[in-house]
Amino acid sequence: MKKSFCVLLILPVLFLSLFAVSWAAEDDMEMKWKNLDFQKYFQGYKGCFVLYDMQTNKYYRYNEELCKERLSPCSTFKIPNSLIGLETGVLQDENTLFKWDGTQYPIKEWNQDHTLKSAIAVSVVWYYQIVAERVGAERMQKYLDEIGYGNEDISGGITTFWLRSSLLISADEEVDFITRLYREQLPFQKRNMDIVKNIIVRKTGGDFVFSGKTGGGYEEGKWILGWFVGHVKKGDRQFTFAVNIREGDSPNGIKAQDIAKAILNDLNLIQN
């Protein structure tokens, strides 16, 4: 009886301890978030930022209304495009090679043969246009419907629908998609999700892994839209995030990435 009585006493203590740790982690993040100066990060731009704590299921948003606004995903669509390409067998793995056809592109890194791993690293549009074309409209539509990606509209053409065309998605929806990827709740084989998660890793530190993908909208010789979406593993905790910017001085994916990195650094989730 004494042993049972001790066990009964210990269980509530353990439960309260776990609750206290979770509450403390959430309270700490809430305090850090409130201390951020978002005007500093977004100076000169109209934009938003969403952070989701996968442990506490809490969202943190800057410019909440803009987080709901759907925009073209641009090259952030390379994440689902990679998954769909792998799942359909168009891509075998991260080393699947497509030959450059000799077309001269303004981004010199595109003017060579590429694998899936190298193509996503420097955001090679022609590589992913080949993937989408080989997947085909019917299968592409099927998967976008299954994963509920934005407005699911590919009517803008199989090689262009994600490039400031018919497909639109919000920052909130980007975070939802990335969260389901890292929780392995998407309709893809685990192997394929693991490949994609590995090829979007940007930086690793002592206790963190920082992953993500840029996206940028270009029109009439200038950048008009910047995206960066991704995931952070910090110790045993995980976070997903999305940022977009428009207006201002040449908003693009690199600048959106810089904003995300600055915010995550000040939240002590990564180290620049």
C-alpha positions in Angstrom: 0.0 0.0 0.0 2.8 2.4 0.8 4.4 1.9 -2.7 1.0 2.5 -4.4 0.5 5.6 -2.3 3.9 6.9 -3.3 3.2 6.3 -7.0 -0.1 8.2 -6.7 1.7 11.1 -5.1 4.5 11.1 -7.8 2.2 11.1 -10.8 0.5 14.4 -10.1 3.9 16.0 -9.3 5.3 14.8 -12.7 2.2 16.1 -14.5 2.5 19.5 -12.9 6.2 19.6 -13.6 5.7 18.9 -17.3 2.9 21.5 -17.4 5.2 24.1 -15.7 8.0 23.5 -18.3 5.5 23.9 -21.2 4.0 27.0 -19.6 7.4 28.5 -18.9 8.6 27.9 -22.5 5.4 29.5 -23.9 5.6 32.4 -21.5 9.3 33.0 -22.3 8.5 33.1 -26.1 5.6 35.5 -25.5 7.8 37.9 -23.6 10.6 37.8 -26.3 8.0 38.3 -29.1 6.5 41.4 -27.3 10.0 42.9 -27.0 10.7 42.8 -30.8 10.7 46.0 -32.8 9.1 44.9 -36.0 9.4 48.4 -37.5 13.1 47.9 -37.5 13.0 44.5 -39.3 10.4 45.7 -41.9 11.7 49.2 -42.4 10.7 50.5 -45.8 8.5 47.4 -46.6 4.9 46.3 -46.3 5.0 42.8 -45.0 4.1 40.2 -42.4 5.6 37.4 -40.3 4.1 34.3 -38.8 5.8 32.0 -36.3 4.2 28.8 -35.1 5.5 26.9 -32.0 4.9 23.2 -32.8 5.3 22.4 -29.1 2.7 24.8 -27.6 0.6 25.1 -30.7 0.7 28.9 -30.4 0.9 31.3 -33.3 2.8 34.6 -33.2 1.9 37.1 -35.9 3.1 40.5 -37.1 0.5 42.3 -39.3 -2.1 39.6 -38.8 -4.4 40.8 -41.6 -1.6 40.6 -44.1 -0.8 37.1 -42.9 -4.2 36.0 -44.3 -3.7 37.7 -47.7 -3.0 35.3 -50.6 -0.1 36.1 -52.9 1.8 34.2 -55.6 4.1 31.6 -53.8 6.8 32.2 -56.4 9.8 29.9 -55.7 8.6 28.8 -52.3 6.5 26.4 -54.5 9.7 24.5 -55.2 9.1 22.7 -51.9 5.7 21.1 -52.9 7.0 20.7 -56.5 9.9 18.7 -55.2 7.6 16.5 -53.1 5.3 15.9 -56.0 8.2 15.2 -58.4 9.6 12.6 -56.0 6.2 11.0 -55.3 5.4 10.6 -59.0 8.8 9.2 -59.9 9.7 12.2 -62.1 12.5 12.7 -59.6 14.4 9.6 -58.1 16.2 11.4 -55.4 18.2 14.6 -54.6 20.8 13.6 -57.2 18.3 13.5 -60.2 20.1 15.4 -63.0 18.6 17.5 -65.7 20.7 18.8 -68.5 20.9 22.6 -69.2 19.7 23.3 -72.8 22.0 26.2 -73.4 19.5 29.0 -72.8 21.3 32.0 -71.3 19.7 33.2 -68.0 20.5 36.4 -66.1 21.3 34.3 -63.1 24.6 32.7 -64.0 24.2 29.8 -61.6 21.3 28.6 -63.7 23.4 28.2 -66.8 24.6 24.6 -66.1 23.3 21.1 -65.5 21.5 20.7 -62.1 20.4 18.1 -59.7 17.4 18.5 -57.4 19.7 19.4 -54.5 21.6 22.1 -56.5 18.5 23.4 -58.2 16.7 24.2 -55.0 19.8 25.8 -53.5 20.0 28.4 -56.2 16.3 28.4 -57.1 16.6 27.2 -60.8 13.3 27.9 -62.4 13.9 25.9 -65.6 14.7 22.8 -63.6 11.3 23.0 -61.8 9.5 23.8 -65.0 10.7 20.4 -66.3 9.5 18.7 -63.2 6.1 20.3 -63.4 5.8 19.5 -67.1 6.7 15.8 -66.6 4.3 15.6 -63.6 1.5 16.9 -65.8 -1.5 19.0 -65.1 -3.7 16.1 -64.0 -1.3 14.7 -61.3 -0.3 18.2 -60.2 -3.9 19.2 -59.6 -4.5 16.0 -57.7 -1.7 16.6 -55.3 -2.5 20.3 -54.8 -6.1 19.3 -54.0 -4.9 16.6 -51.5 -2.5 18.9 -49.7 -4.8 21.9 -49.8 -2.1 24.3 -51.0 -3.5 27.8 -51.2 -6.2 28.3 -53.8 -5.0 25.1 -55.6 -5.4 26.9 -59.0 -3.0 25.8 -61.8 -5.0 27.3 -64.6 -2.1 29.7 -65.3 -0.2 27.0 -67.2 1.7 23.9 -66.0 5.1 25.6 -66.2 4.1 29.0 -64.9 1.1 28.8 -62.5 3.2 29.5 -59.4 5.1 32.4 -60.9 2.9 35.4 -60.2 0.1 33.7 -62.0 -3.0 31.7 -60.9 -1.7 29.9 -57.8 -2.0 32.0 -54.6 -1.2 31.3 -50.9 -1.1 33.2 -47.7 1.6 33.3 -45.1 -0.7 31.5 -42.7 -1.3 28.8 -45.3 2.5 28.5 -46.0 3.1 27.9 -42.3 0.3 25.3 -42.2 1.9 23.4 -45.1 5.4 23.5 -43.7 4.1 22.4 -40.3 2.4 19.3 -41.9 5.6 18.5 -43.8 7.6 18.4 -40.5 4.9 16.5 -38.7 4.9 14.1 -41.7 1.1 14.6 -42.2 1.3 15.1 -46.0 0.3 12.4 -48.5 3.9 11.6 -49.4 6.2 8.8 -48.6 8.4 9.5 -45.5 11.5 9.0 -47.7 10.4 11.8 -50.0 9.6 14.2 -47.2 13.0 13.4 -45.6 14.8 14.2 -48.9 13.0 17.6 -49.2 13.6 18.5 -45.6 17.3 17.7 -46.1 17.8 19.8 -49.2 16.3 23.0 -47.7 18.6 23.1 -44.7 20.3 26.5 -44.7 22.4 26.4 -41.5 23.2 24.2 -38.5 24.6 25.4 -35.2 25.3 23.9 -31.8 21.7 23.2 -31.0 19.7 24.4 -34.0 18.9 23.5 -37.6 17.6 26.3 -39.8 15.8 25.4 -43.0 13.8 27.3 -45.6 13.1 28.5 -49.1 13.1 31.9 -50.7 10.7 33.2 -53.3 10.6 36.4 -55.3 8.3 38.1 -57.8 9.9 40.0 -60.7 8.1 42.4 -63.1 9.2 44.9 -65.6 12.8 44.8 -64.6 12.3 45.0 -60.8 11.5 42.9 -57.8 8.1 43.4 -56.4 7.6 40.5 -53.9 9.7 38.6 -51.5 9.0 35.4 -49.6 10.9 33.2 -47.1 9.3 30.2 -45.5 10.8 27.5 -43.3 11.4 25.6 -40.1 13.7 25.8 -37.1 14.7 23.0 -34.8 16.0 24.4 -31.5 17.1 21.7 -29.1 14.0 19.6 -28.7 11.6 22.3 -29.9 10.4 23.0 -33.4 9.0 26.2 -35.1 7.7 26.9 -38.6 7.5 30.4 -40.1 6.7 32.5 -43.1 7.5 36.1 -44.1 6.6 38.1 -47.1 7.4 41.7 -48.2 6.2 44.0 -50.9 6.5 47.7 -51.9 9.7 49.5 -50.7 13.2 49.1 -52.1 13.3 46.0 -54.4 11.5 43.4 -52.2 12.8 39.9 -53.0 13.4 36.5 -51.4 16.9 37.3 -50.1 15.7 40.4 -48.2 12.7 38.4 -46.9 15.2 35.7 -45.7 17.3 38.4 -44.0 14.3 39.7 -42.1 13.4 36.2 -41.0 16.9 35.5 -39.8 17.1 38.7 -37.9 13.8 38.0 -36.1 14.7 34.4 -35.3 18.1 35.4 -34.1 16.6 38.0 -31.7 14.2 35.2 -30.5 17.3 33.1 -29.7 16.1 30.4 -32.1 19.1 30.7 -34.5 22.5 32.3 -34.5 23.4 34.4 -37.6 
